[in-house]
Amino acid sequence: MAGGAEAVSVEEPVVCSYQGWFRRLLSVGIFPFTFLVFIGVGIWAIRHGLPPAWLSPLAVPPFILWMSSLERFHPYVKAWNRDHGDTKSDLIHMFVSALLTPQAVTWILTAALVPVSAMLTARFDWYLWPKDWPILAQLALALCISEFGGYWAHRVQHEFAFMWRFHAAHHGAARLYWLNAARFHPIDMAMLAGAGFGPLILLGCPPDTMAITLLFAGMHGTFQHANIHVRLGFLNWVFSMAELHRWHHSRNIAESSSNYSGHVLIWDIVFGTRFLPKDREPPCDIGIAGMPTFPNGYLEQLKSPFTLDRLQVEAVSASTAPIGRTLPRPEAS
């Protein structure tokens, strides 16, 4: 697992050791099964009177237990299950960046945008949000709308050196596992959350739909980074799941400057940044080009936007194409 962006086959001993029909069944079925169960139960619970604000607090703990169990039982890379000195900091990130920061951003945006949404609705005498649609159709619409802002916020974080300074902490991880989904600088997370959920609040997305969307987003982000062997097949044209997202963490800039979507893949397809090679697996040696290691301590990561070496930041930024230009990419499916 040392050196560069070397491709590692999932059939090699370093990755998911056992073979056979049961492994294939788990790899193919575990993603749709998990989301059908959790989202299905969530919709049922809300329809039967569960307050929307309670959905994620009740659903997330069993989901995390499920993810961590699958990482031990069905890993993608065995070595990623070992503590790399990052677990303590990632737990703090989970509390600050995955819980407190999005909640604070949501409160602020709600206070600022709900009056604007009400004014627009009254002015034009029609609802901005299709509240009469089935909940799953509203969920699909919410994901596509929130993904547009999230896609461009994420892409800006990669293509502008100043914004990359805040995003680098996420890519500095030496492994991908479920807690890595929370490893974001708070400013970085605030930008992503605001760009993703601000439009939904402005359009008057109802609390039930917002709760289901937030649950889906949190679950998908965790699964996207989890050290679980998955094979989505045609669903890799719908969801930005682990098979694509592992390429986004490559040390090779031409590979990592892709797959910006957080959940559904529509905007990567539209803007030509989807990347999933057919001939090789994502590298297990992940991280930032030119930076063999990244600080593991939480305070060091919090200060990293202001302490990263200027030349390193400029080297990474110079390796990416400005927005609107085409990046040279290896052949992809």
C-alpha positions, 0 to 999 in steps of 0.5 A: 500500500505504499507509494503513489496511486498504485491500483490494487485489485480487490482480488488481492489478499489486502482486500476483502479476503474471502470469495464465493457467492456469499461475498458477491451477494453481500457486495451487490445487495448490502447497499440497496437493502440498507437504504430500503430498510432505513428509508422505508422505516423512516417514512413509515415512522413519520407517517405514523406520527414520529416528529420529523426532528426525531428521525435522524437521532433515532435512526443514526445510532443503529445505522452506525452500528450496522456500518461498523459491523459490516466493516469488520465482517465485509471490508474493502481493505483490511488495513483500513480497519486499523486505527491510524491515529485518526480515530480520536480526531474523527470522533471530534469531527463527527460531533463538531462538523457532522452534528453541530455545524449542519444544525447551526447552518440549518437554523440560520438559513431557516431563520433567513429564508423561510420568511422569503419563501413565504413571501414568494409563495404569497406573491405568486399564489402557488407553492414553490415546492410540490407538496402533493407529490409522493414522498419518494418523488419529493425525496428524489427532487430534493436530492437533485436540487441540493446536489446541484449546490453541493456539487459546485461548492465541492468543486470550488473547494478543489479548484480554488487554492484558498477553498482547498485549504479548508477542504484538505483536511478531508483528503488528508485521511490515510484511510477510508472508513465510516468516520471519515465521512465526518472529517471536515473542517467546520468552515468547509462543512458549513459551505457544503451544508449551506449550498446543499440545503439552502435552496430546499429551505428557500423553496419551502421543502416541508419538514417530513421531506427535509427529515427524510432527505437529511437522513438519506444524505447522512446515511449515504455520506457514511456509506460512501466512505465506509470500508465495505466491499460493494458492487452497485453495477448500474446504480453507479450511474445513479448514486455517487457511492464508494466505488466512485468516491474512492477515486475522488480520494486518489493521490493522482490529481487527474483521478481525484478531480472527479466524482464531486457529487455527494449523493446522486450522480446527476451533476457529475454526469451533466458536467462530465466529471464522472470517473469510474475505470473498468480496468482497475480498482481505486488506489489504496494509497490515498491522500494528497499529492505531495503530502505523504502525511497530514496532521492527525491531531484535531487542533492541528487539522483545525489550524491547517488552512492557515498553516499548510505550506503555500507551495504545497497548496499552489502545487495542488491547485495548479494541478487542477483545471479552472472551472469550465475547462476539461481535465485530462482523464484516464479512460473511464466507463 
